[in-house]
Amino acid sequence: MAPHPVLTTAAPAVRIRSLTRAFAGRTVLDGVDLDLAPGEFTALLGHSGSGKSTLLRAVARLDHDAQGGGTVDVPERRSVAFQDARLLPWARVLDNVVLGLTTADAREQGRRALAEVGLAGHERAWPGTLSGGEAQRAALARALVRAPQLMLLDEPFGALDALTRLRMHTLLRRLCARHRPAVLLVTHDIDEALALADRVLVLDHGRISHDIRPDPSHPRTAELRTRLLTALGVTEHGGS
């Protein structure tokens, strides 16, 4: 099921207009217009090189040197998690989670965030002692401890084994239902998108080609999956 109902009448959490990005003369994003509602979980699909991560980096304000134009309005409180947990190996887990926080109770906030992701008791562990799933839990704790209005996830579970990935899906649904940030998840996995998202977008040739709101309880979900595979250029037999 979708993590939570979305109130689409509110002002958008993210507002993108005429966004363009080009690299070495090749246009990657071509006039993208997109609104993301507060509390909405959106998954972004697209074939390799379609510009998914470029769009996410633009929304994260991490592409200061990029060529292009357009407007991107985003909340002040936002966080990013990547496929690589990007924990500092010389800092203990709690120090990684609260990195950059300046509030008086930052460490207590960090402990609560670690408990939420199932890592209570790991505060003084070194990142090198964590499993892949534990490292991504720590990365989620670091993202959530900032109480983000917008959470950006760039294939955060892509390197995990299938069972750990399913466990992380369950954890992410629970965390999003509790904290209700707007979420933009970049993924190659259609099943992951359908399992997690209120809304699924397909990016193709620099534009949003499909904008779908799946209903996992609907009997035509398999048909929707086939439709998304076709949009990504994948045939029933796995060709392209």
N, C-alpha and C positions, 0 to 999 in steps of 0.2 A: 504494500500500500504506500501511497505518497506520505511523506513524513507528517504533514499537517495541512489543514485547509489554508488557502491563501486569500487574503482580502485584496482584490485587484483594484478597488476603488481608491486606494491611498495613492499619494504622490509616489512616483517610482523611486526605488532605492538607487537605481542606476539609470542614467539617461544618456544614450549615445546617439549622435546625429552626424551623418555624412563622414564617418570615420574612414580614412584611407591610410594605408601604410605600404611602402615600397622598399625593396632592398635590391641593390645592384640593377636598377632599372626594371625589376619585375614587381608588378602590383600584387600584393598579398591580400590586402583588404581594400574593397572597392565600394566606398560609400555606404558603409554599414549603419543602419538605424536600428536601435534596440532599446527597449525599456525592460528593466527587471523590477518586479514588485517587492516591497518589503516582505520578508519571510518566505519568499518564493525560492524553491530549489530548481535550478535550471541546469540541464546537462547539455553540453555542446559536443556534437559529433562531427567528424569530417575525416577524409582520408589524409594520409601523411602529407604534410606540406600544404594543407588547405588554409592554414592561418589560425588554427585554434589557439595555439600558445601565443601567437602574436596578439590576438584579440584579448586574451587574458592579461598579458603583460601591459597592454594599453590601459585596461581597466584598473590594473594594480598601480598604474603610474610608474612603471619600471622601464619605460622605453623612451627616456628623455632625448636620446640622440636619433630616434627614428625619423625617417622621411615620411611626410604625409600631413594630413590636416583633419579637420572635424572637431567636434566637441565631445568630451567625456565628463559627465558629472557623476561623482561618486561620493559616498559618505566619508566623513573624516576618519571614523573608526573602521578599519578594514584589515584583513590579515590574509596571508598566502601560505599554502602548503604545497610542496612539490613532490614528485615521485621519489626523489632522494630526500630523506628526512632533514638533511642539512643541519645536524647537531654538531656543535663545536666539540671536537674530541677531547680538548683539554679542560672542559668545564663539566661539572656534574649535571645530572639530569635536571634537578630543580633550577640550577643556575641557567641552563639552556632555556627552560620554560619562561623564566622571568626576565630574560635578557632584554634590556632597554626599558623595562618598567620602572617608573620613578615614584609610585605611590608608596605610602608608609607601610601598607600591609601587603606589599607585592609578594613576599615569600609565602604568606598565608594564602593569598590568592592562587599562587602557583601550586601549593599543596592540595588545595581544593580541586584545581583543574586536573592534577595528576590522579587524584582519587576518582574523578568523574570518568576518566578514560581507563580505569583499572590498573593504575600504576602506583597506588598507595604503597609506601615502603621502598620505592625505587628512587627517592629523592637524592640520595647520595651515590647512586650508581653512576659509573662511567658509561658514556654512550657506546663504547666498544664492547660492553658486556651485554647489550640488549640484542634481542632477536630483531629480525626485520619488522615484524608486526609491532613489537614493543617500541621500536624507534619511531614508527609512524604514529603510534598512540601518543608518544611524547611530542611529536610535531603537531598533532591535533590539540593537545593541551596548550602548547605554546600559542597556537592560533586562537583558541577560545579564551585564554586568560585575559585577553585584551577586550573582551565583551564586544566583538565586532558586529557592526551593522551589516557588513558584507564580508563573506568568506570566499576566497578564490582558491580552487583546488585544481592543480595541474597534474592529472593522472596519479594521484597519491597512492593508489593501490596497485599500480601496474607491475611492480617488481615482486609482489607477494604471491605465495602459493594459493591455490584455489580455496582451500579451507580457511586460511587466515583472511583472505579477501572477503569471504562471506561474513566472517565474524566482524570485520571492520565495517562492512555495510550495515550490519545491525547496530553497531556502536554509533556510526555516523547518523543514522536515522534517529536514534534516541537523543543524541546531542542536539541535533537540529530542531527536533520537536520541543526540546527544553529551552533552548536559547533563541530560536527563531531568527537567525540572521538570514539575509538574502544570500543564496549560494550560487556560484557559477562553477560547475565541475566540467573540466575538459577530460574527455575519455575517448578511447577507441572502441570501448566495449558496449555494444547495444544493450545487452542484457543488464549490465550495470546501470546504464542510463534509465532503462525502463523500471528497474527495481527501486531506484532512489528518487527519481525526479518527478516534480509536478509538471515539468515542461521540458520537451526535448527539441533542441535546435540542430539543424544540419548546416554546416558551412561549406559552400561549394563555389569555387572560382571567385572567392573574395566577398561573397554575399550570403545572407541567410536564405537558403532555398526551401527549408521546411521548418515549420513552427507547430509542434504537436503537443497536445496535453493528454498523455496516456491515462487510461483507467485500467489498472491491473486486474480488476474484477470483471472487466468486459470480456465476453466470449471471443471477441475478434482481436485479442491481444497478439496472437500468433500472426494474424494478417498484418498488424501494425509493424511487427518485427520484420516481416518480409519486405514491407514498404520501405523501412529504414535501410535494410540491406541493399535494396535496389537503388535508393538515393545515394548510397556510398559506392555504387558501382560493383556490388558483389552479387553474383548469380546464385541460384539454389545449389549449384555444384561447386561453389567456392571460387569460380573464376571471376575475372573482372573485364 
